[in-house]
Every structure is written in structure tokens, then in C-alpha cells.
């Protein structure tokens, strides 16, 4: 019996299914979900914000002392610089401003993710240094897209979908001149690393290295941030090792090391 027609038919079905399987696999990745979330914010920014007033710079990777930091969206206007971190997630979201990690719960499954406010804090500090801005001129915002629900009270700057548009438009006090807006936008563009696969790959490797280090460090008993092994430089305990909060001097949590 000649099985050639049947074999050809099966192979034809496989060649049809393989691309579908690959696409479905990619769609489920965190990378693709991140792209979708960023796309939604990009579109809504362009549609609901006046481009003559609000200047969007997206997917910005900036060099830092220890590597790089990647910012989803920066919106520059006379009302300040808005630094936006996007999260495309579903399920119930639990968290508070000072927790090191937040919780995502989907039915009976729970998983932890980095507090996005802490994540955006590094973005803010990097931009303050690059642009010479103060706390009144720069605003941190976290935008959740997707089918998610906050189950704990969130700060005003943590919002759903287009809620960040309302927050941006609520800032009515000018803090930057037209010349400063143009200068800041140019500084971001000239200071950013070239958008490329290599830049993204190196940044991902840097983030993985940070995560690995944090997993081996202690959490601060006061704020939950990672702690750094430090050495006393003054007083009776000169030379003695102790764990100090990485958020010092904002947080002065310490853990002594038993002799």
C-alpha cells in the first residue's frame, strides 16, 4: 500500500501547525506581553495628549555606574518629566509602596514580582542625575494594562490603562520653560544607548546579574530593600562588618553581624 499521499497530508498539516505553535509560544512570553503593554501606552499617549505640549520618548536605555537602566516611556512637558513603567498583567495584584515585592494571584496560583515603584525609583534617580532635575520636576507613574485588579490600596501614581493620562493632565503648574523642555528632550535622546538587539541583550544580562545578587542578600527589616555588606569607619566598632540598607540615607535599617 502506498502511504505517500497520507504522509504528504500529515506533513502538510504539520507545516501549518508549527508556525501557529511558535506564535502561541511567543505570545505567552513576558517579553511579548511587555511589548503589548508598551504599545498600548504609546498609542494612548499619542492619541490623548497634545503633541505640542507633551513629548513622548519611548524605550530608553541609559547607562548607569553599574550597567544600564531601561525606561518604558518618558513624557517631557512644561508640567514636568513623567517617567512611566508599564506592567501587562492579569489576576489580582497585592502590594504596598514599601514592600520589596508585590504579589500576582491568578486563581490559586501566586507569584512574586519586583515592586514597580522601587523599579521606577532607579529610573527617576538616573534621569535626575542626567538632566539636573529636582523632585518637583519629575513624576513617577506605574501603569497596569491587561485584566488585572488591585486588591490592596495603591498610591495615586499606580493606575490602570488610561488612568495615567488623567494623572498627567492633573498637573497644571508649569515647572519647566519651553527652552528647558527642548533641552531635556535632546539630552535624553543624546544620552540614551543605541536602540538595538545588542543593547537590549546586554541590559537583560545586567538585570539577571542584579537579581542573582539580590537573591543572595538580606532584605531590610525596615523597608524590604536589599542590604549591602558594609564596614564601620568610625567609633568604637571601626572595621566591624554589618548589613546596611541599599536605600541609605533614605532608609537607615541595619542588621548587625554576630561575632
N, C-alpha and C positions, 0 to 999 in steps of 0.2 A: 504494500500500500504506500502510495506517495504522500508523505506528510508535508511536502514543501508548501502547498497553499496554506495549510494550518499554521506552519512555522512562520511564514511571512505575515500572516494575520496577527499572530501573537507579538511578533517583533514590531509591527506597526502600532499596536496598542501600547507597547512599552515605550516606544519613541514618543508617543503622545503623552503618556503619563509622567515620564521622567521630568520634563520641564515644569509640569504642574507641581510635582513633588518638590522640586528645587525652589519654586516661587513660594509655595506654602511654608517651607522651612525658613526662608529669608524673612517673610512677613512676620513670623513669630519671634524673631530675634530682637533683643533690646536695641541694637543699632538701628534697625528699620523703624521701630516704634519711636525712637528718638527723632529720626528724620521726619516722621509724620507729624510729631508734636511741634517741631520747629517750623515745619511748612505751614501749619495752621496759624501759628503766631505771626509768621511772616505775612501771610495773606491778610489776616485781620488788621495788622498794623498798617499795611499799605491801603486798605480799604477804609478804615475808620479814623485814621489820624491824618491830619493835613500835612502833606509832604513839604510844604513851605515852612512849617513850624517844627515838625518832628522828623529827624533824620535817622533812619534805621541803618545800622551796621550789623551784619549777621555773621555767625560762625567765626568768631575772632579768637585766635590763639596767640597769647602774649608770652614772651619769655619772662621767667622769674629767676631768682637766685638759685633755686634748687631744680629748675627744669622748665616747666611751662604750665599755663593755666588756660583753659578753653571756655569761652563765654558764648552762650547761645545767641543772645541778642543784646545790642546796646542801642538805646534810642537817645539821641542828643537833641536838646531843645533849650530855649531860654529859661524854661522852668526846671532845668537840671538834667543830669545824666541818669537815665533809667537802665539798670542792669538786670536783665531778665533771665532766670533759669527756668527751663521748661521740663515738665515731667508728664510723660504719656503713660498713665497707669489706670488700672481698674480696681474695683473692690473697695473695701473700707480702709481709710487712712487714719492712723493714730499717731499723734506726735505733739510735742510742745517745743517752744523756742530753744530751750536749754538742753534738750536731750541730744545725745551724740547720734543716735539712730532713731528713725521712725519705723512704724510697722505697717505693712500692707497685708490685709486679710481678705482672702477670697474663699468663701465658704469656710471650711475647717482648716485651710492651709494658711499659715502665717509666714511672712518673710521680712527681713530687716533691710533697710536701705539708709544711706547716709542722710542726715538731716540736711535738706537743701538750703536752709538758711545758713548753716555752717559752710556749706559748699560755696555759696554765693559770697560769703564774707571774704574769702581769699580773692575772689574776683574784684570785689569792692576795693580792697587794700592795694591790689596791683594797679588798678586804674587811678586811685588817689595818688599813688607814687608817680605814675607815668604822666598824669595830667595836672598835678598840683592842685587837686580839689580838696574841699573840706566836707564834713559830714552833711552840711546843709545843701550841698550842691549835687549830691549823688544819692540815688534811691535804689534800694534792693527790692526786687519783686520775684515771687515764685508763682508760676502759672501751671496748674494741673489741667491737662486735657484728657479726654477719654472718659469712660464710665466709672468714675471714682466718687466717693462720698467721704467727707471729713466727719469722723466720729468723735473728735475732740475739738475744743475751741481753738481756732487758728488766729494768728495775728492778721491785721488788716491787709498786710502786703503778701499774704498767701491766699491765692484765689483760684477760681475755676475759669476756664475758657476766656471769654472776652471781658471778664471782670477786671483784668489789668488795664483795659482801655479806660474804664471808669476811674480807676485809681490815678492813672496818668493825667487825665483831664481834670481831676480834682485839685491838682497842683496849679495854683493860679498866681503865685508870687514869683516873678522873674528873679532868677539868681545868677544868670549869665547874660552877657551882652551878645549882640549879633556877631561881633568880631570874635568873641570867645567861643561861641558855638562853632563857627567855621574853623578856628584854630584847633579845637578839641577833636573835631571830626577828622581833620587832617593828621593830627598826632596819632589817633587810633589807627588810621589807615597806614601810616608810615611805620608805626611801631609794631604792627602785627607780623607774625610769621607768615610766609607764603602759604596760601591755602593749597595743600597738595596731599596726596596719599602718604608721602613720607612724613610730613608734619604731623598728620593725624596718627600714624603708626607710632612715632616717637612719643607723642603725648600719651597715647594709651599705655605704652610701656612704662612711662613715668608714673601714671596713676596706679598701675598694678604694683609698682615698687613701693609707693606710698602706702597702699592698702596692706601689703605684706608687712611693712614696718609697724603699722598701727596694730595689726593683729598680735604682734609680739610685745606691745607696750601696754601700760596700765591705763585705765580710764580715770579721769579726775573725779574725786569724790564730790566735788562741788558743782561742776558744770558738765561733766561727761566727756570733755575733750581728751585727746590722747595726752600722755605725760612724757616728759623728756628727762633723761638721767642727767642731773646737774651736779656741780661741785660747789660747796660753800667756800666763798672767797674772803669772808670777814668774820670776826668774832672768835669765840672760843672753839667753834667747830670747823675751823679752816681745814680744807682738804677732805671733809666728810661728804660722802655721796648721798643724794636724796632725789626723789622724783618730784619734778615741778611741772605745773600745768603749762601746756604749749600756748595757752591764751594769755599768759602773763604779759603785761601787768593788769589786763582787764580782769583776769581771774588769778587769785593768789593761792590756789589749792596746792598743798604739798603732801607727800607721803614719805615719812622717814624710813630709812633702811636700817633694820636691826643689825647691830654689830655682830 
